[in-house]
Each structure stands twice: as C-alpha cells, then as structure tokens.
Amino acid sequence: MSYIRGASQSNMQVVTNSTGYSTQTMGSTLAAITGTEVTYTSSLSSLGVVYECNYTIYWNPDGMGSYHCVRLQESTDDGSTWSTITGSEVLEGTYGESDYDCFCVHFKHRLEPWTGSKKLRLAARSYASSMDYTIGKCYTAGASTIKSLPQVFIYEV
C-alpha cells in the first residue's frame, strides 16, 4: 500500500442509484455493471484521480460460480466506445466451496489526471460460461435475499 503525504481529497462525486435498481446477472460476455458509470473532469493541478466502487456479488444462478472478472473502462467520446484501462483487471471470488458466499467487493483504482471530460465505469464477466453470478444481491444472516446498490466515489488527490 502506498500513501500520498500531505494530499487531500477534492472534487468528490458520489453516485448511487436509489430508485429503479435491478440486480444484474453476469455471464461470460463482458458487460457494463449497471450503476457504476460516472462522468468526471479532473483538474490538471491534481496528483491523480481515484475511482472507488462498493458492490456485492452473489453465487446465484450457478452454484460455486462467483469467479468475478472485473475491470475499469473509460470513454472519451461520451460513451460511444469503451476501452479497458490497462492494469485495472481483477479476478476475484471462490470456487469449490459449498456455502455459496456473497462477496462485498471494494474496487479502487488510481488514474493520472486528464484534460476534458471522461466517462468511467466498471465492466465484468464470469470466469467461464458455467459460472454466472449476480451483482447487487446479498444473502443475509437472517436467511433473507436483498438487493445491494453499487456505490461509486470519484475524487482527486
């Protein structure tokens, strides 16, 4: 872990979809994660931009299938085309367990500042076609299944 001494956070935006949110089943085809897109303009005086997102993944519909391949994507043409940001790809999850865990995911990536407006979002897929999973769904200790909204934080340091 590294720290930026003396730096403070500024130009913070928080995004969460509090109405009309539906869970999202992820298969082996790369797809945007609903509720993670943000449009941001950084200042050139910043040391960098940090994109953070909290969300859950749930083993359903494929048992033991919570292998989650996620990456940060950017668009500089207002969302017409998207490209994966190099070094942002992550593989998380578990396989072979019989307790079908729900995972709380905290994705964090630091970017260099840029000029103009840029859209950022998370995109994901399952590790294999037999390992689909659901984003935005949790199983509580009280045996209830609930929705869990993604929360995005973006700020300058």
VENBEL-V97564 format. One record per run of one state. SS is the DSSP state (a for helix, b for strand, c for the rest). FROM is the first residue (numbers start at 1). TO is the last residue. If there is no record, write none. Layout:
BEGIN
ss | from | to
SS | FROM | TO
SS | FROM | TO
END
This chain:
BEGIN
ss | from | to
c | 1 | 9
b | 10 | 16
c | 17 | 23
b | 24 | 26
c | 27 | 30
b | 31 | 32
c | 33 | 37
b | 38 | 41
c | 42 | 48
b | 49 | 58
c | 59 | 67
b | 68 | 75
c | 76 | 82
b | 83 | 84
c | 85 | 89
b | 90 | 92
c | 93 | 101
b | 102 | 111
c | 112 | 116
b | 117 | 126
c | 127 | 132
b | 133 | 135
c | 136 | 136
b | 137 | 139
c | 140 | 144
b | 145 | 147
c | 148 | 150
b | 151 | 156
c | 157 | 157
END
